[in-house]
Amino acid sequence: MKNLNIITALLLLVSSALYATEKNDVTITGTVKGVNSGKIYLQKFDNKMFFSIDSAEIKDGKFEFNQKLELPELYGLTLNQPKSPLYVFLESGEIHATIDTARNYRESTITGSKSNDLFTAFKKQQDVKIDEFIKENPASIVSAYVLYRNYSYRLTPEEIEENIGYLDPSLHQTPYVAVLKELVGTLSAVSVGKPAPDFTSTNPKGKSVSLSSHRGKYVLLDFWAAWCGPCRQENPNIVKAYQKYKSKGFDVFAVSLDRTKEAWLKAIKDDKLTWTHVSDLKYWNSEAAKLYGVRAIPSNVLIDPDGIIIARNLKGEELHKKLAELLK
């Protein structure tokens, strides 16, 4: 048994070492429909954000990248850096992209990557059960990615841990699984019944404000952003609840995941949000969002006057029912 454990440990080390610890050659060729010249950017995915790592000239509608990249991994191709790129799971070898710039690259195609083929097939499915998908594709980088990107905010810490167990050990050192493992501990620490971790951030006037300064009331810790459509749709519901219950001991402490102060302040004004607002303007790298394991917005945490978490992600009528129950 001892020898078996040693062998298993060695296999885990080898499989982990095989994952993207060295950069591999990849050639990306492509055509851009309707575009004869200009630049196209190759971007690296990190924490729901893309960062440009290279650019190529478009000549007669064609382009080419030759790079040493960490593989397999998710990258992006875009003609407009601020906009969301065409997602591409790259592998060693030659990849070809046919890019249609209309409708956010929706009609574009990628050939030469089995991982990208699997990701394309995944997006076409509905009501995918993540555990079944992983069991069918345990060693694919796509399984690790979709668990991280599409399911982490829907699952309990126990369910996340269980699904990590279905992944091949070769994926356990990927950045996606590293985030998921950390998330398991974070979500456990901020579950219902646990003390709400305190933090300090910056309000629109540049002053530091702490969550604990609102102790003594029922506080809705609300994570949102000006760019988030569902957040803006939910804001009128929170406004209604705030107006009804603020005199009875209810308050809102809003954390924005915006990138610019201008967009943040405009949304506050446009949506008539008259409660406390803070932001470090770090987008998905928001310190407060990380502290509370927030992987999708809108998201919220309801905290009682003693600083204990009593509910998470109350939206619509659920929020009003809970407040009516607490603040009769």
N, C-alpha and C positions, 0 to 999 in steps of 0.2 A: 504493500500500500504506500509506503514511504517513497519507493522508487517511482510509482505511478504518479504521485503528487509532484515529484521533481520534474518528470517528463511533461506533465500538464503545464507546469509553470514555465518551462522552457518553450513549449509550443506557443503559449500566450505571449511571451516576450518576443519570439520570432515574428508572430503574426502582427503584433503591434509595431515592430520595427519595419515591417514591410509597408505599412501604411504611410505614404506621403512624407517620409522623412528625407527623401532626396527628390530633387526636381527631375522631371522627365521631359524629353523632347516632344513637342506637339506642334503640328502644322495646321493652321486654320486658314482655309481658302474660302472665298465667298463672292457672291454677286449681290448687288443692291438694286432692286427694281426701281427704275425711274430716277436714279441718281448716278451721274457720270463722274462727278469729282467731289472732293471734300475729304473729311476725315471720319474714321470709325474708331471707336475706343473699345479696348478690352478691359473688363472690370472684374475685380475679385470680390466675392461675396463674404461679408463678415457682419454677424449680428443684425440681420435684416437690412443691411446697407451694402451698397456697391461702391468700390473705390477704384478709379482708373489706374491701371498699371502699365498700359502701353497704348499706342495709337498707330494707325496705319493710313496711308494715303489711298483714297479711292480713285482709280484710274480707269476710265471707260467702263465704270460700273463694277469694277472688280477690286478685290483687296486680298492681302495675305499677311498672316502673323506667323512668325517662327519664334517660339519661346520655350524656355525651360520652366515648367510649371509644376506645382504640387498636384498630383493626380491620384485617384480621380477626385474632382472637386467641382463645385458649382461656380461658374463664371458668367459674365454677361457681355453682350455686344450691343453697342448703342451708337447712334449718330448724334444724340443730344444728351450730354452728360447729366443734366439735372433730372431727366426723365427716367422712368423705369426701363431697364434694358431687356433685350431678348435673353431669356435664361438658357444657358448651355452647360450641360454636364460634360466636362472634357475628360478624355482618356488619351493614353499614348497612341500615336499614329497620326493619321490624316483625317481631319474633320472638315466637312464642307457645309457652309451656311448659305441658304438662299433667303435674303432678307427683304420682306415686304414692309415698308415703313408705315403703311396705313394701319389704323386700328391697333396701335401699340404693338406692332410686329406680330399680330395674331395669325396672319397667314404665312408666316415664315416657316422654313423647314431646316432641320439639321440632319445630316447623315454622317455615319462613321463612328457613332458612339452608342453602344448598347445601353449605357446608363441613361442617355438622353431619350432613347426609344422607350425605356421603361417609364421614365418620368412623363413623357407625352401620353402614354397609355394610362397612367395613374390619373392624370388630369381629366381624362375623358370619362372616368368612372364616377358613379354617384354612390354615396353611402358606403364608402370603403371601410371595412373593419381593419384597423391598423394592425392588430395582432395577427390576423390572417395574412395580410399583405407582407408583413415581416417574415412570417414563417415560410411564405412562398419565395421570398427573395432575401434570405438572411445575410448574405455577404455583399449586397449591393449598397453603394453609397446613397442611393435614392431612398432606401428604407430608413437609414439613419437621418437623412435630411427631412423627410416628410413627418417622421415622428417628432423631430425637433421643431419644424416650422408649422405644421398643420394640426398637430394633436397635443402638443405639450400644454397648451392653455385649456384644454378640455378635460384633461385627465387628472386624477388624484396622484399624489406622490407615489402611492403604492402601485398604481397602474403604470406610471412612467417607469418605475423600477422593474416591473414585471416585463414590460415590452423591451427594455434594454437587454434583459436576459435572453430574449429571442434572437438578438443580433449576433452575428458571427464575431468571435473575439477580435478579428482583424479590424473591426470598426470601432472598437472601444477606445482607441486613442484619437479618433476624429474630433474636430472641434465641436461638432454637433452633439456627440455623446458626452463630451466633457461638460458642455453647458447643461445637458439634461441631468447629469449626475449631481451637479451643483444645485440645480433647480429642485431636485428631490428634497434636499436638506432645507432649502429656503422655504418651500411651500409648507413643509412640516412645521417650520418655526413660526409661520404666520397663518396657521389654520385657526378655525373658530375655537375660541376658548383660550387662546394664547395672548399674552400682552402684545400690544401693537408696538413694534420698534419705533423709537423716536428718530427723527432726522431734522435737519435744518436746511432750508433752501432759500432762494432769493425771490422776493416779490417784485411786481412791476416797477416799483420805485427804487429798486436796488438794495433794499434792506433785507437782512436775514430774519426769517421767521421759522419757528420750530413747530412741529406738529403738537408737541406736548403743551404749547401755550394755549391750546384749545381744550385742555382737560377740564372736565366738569360738565360737558355737554355730550349729547349723542352726535358724533362727527362722522360724516360721510367723506372718507378719503377717496377722492375721485381722480382717476388717471384718464387723461384725454389729450386731444391736440386739435389745432385749427384745421389741419389737413385730413382729419379722420371724419369721414362722412357719417358713420353710425354714431360717433360721439356727438356731432352737431344735431343729429336727429333726436338724441336722448336728452340734450340740454334743456329743452322746454319742459320736459317731465321733471327734471331736477329743480328747475326754477319754480314750478308749481308746488313741489314738495317743500322747498325752502320757504316760500312765502306763507304757506299754511302752518308750518311747524317751527319757524325760527323763534317765535315768541314763547314757545313751550320747551325750549332747550335743545333745539336741533341746529347744527351748523354744517357747513361744507368747507373742506380744505382741498382745493383742486391743484393737482400736479400736471403740468403740461409737458408733453413730449415733443414740443415744437423745436424747430431749428433756428427760427428768427424771431426776434422780439416783436417786430412789426406785425407779423401774421398772428402771433399770440395775442397781442393787445387788441388788434382789430376784431378777432373772434370774441374776445371778452365783451367788447363794446356792442358788437352786432347781436350777440345772443343774450345781452342784458344779464350778465353773470355777476352778481353783486357780492359774492362771498370772497374769502381769502384765496389768492392765487399765488403759486410759486412755480419756478422752473429754473433748471440749470442750462436749458436750451441745448441739451446733448442728444436729442432725438432718442433712438433706442438704447443709447448708452446712459440714459437717465439714471442717476444714482438711486433715487427713491424708487423707481420702477424695479431696478435690480434687487433692492432691499426687500420688496414685497413679491418678488417672483412674477412680475407682470410681463407676459409675453404677447398680449393682444389688448387692444383698447377698442371701445370703452371698457374699463374695469374699475371696480370700486371695493372698498372695505368699510363696513360699518363698525364703529368703535363706540363702546359705552362710556359713560362719564368717568369710570375708573381706568380707562385705557385698555380695556379688554376687547378683542375682536369678537363680535357676536354674529356677523354675517358677511358673505362675500358675493359680489356681483348681483346686487339687487337692481333690477331695471323695471321700467314701466309700472304697472300696478303693484308688483311685488314690493317695490320700495314704499309705496303709499300704505299698503297693508301692514308692513312691518313697523312703520312709524306710528300708525294709528294704534297698533298694539302696544307700543312702548310709551307713547305720549298721549294717553287717554285724557 
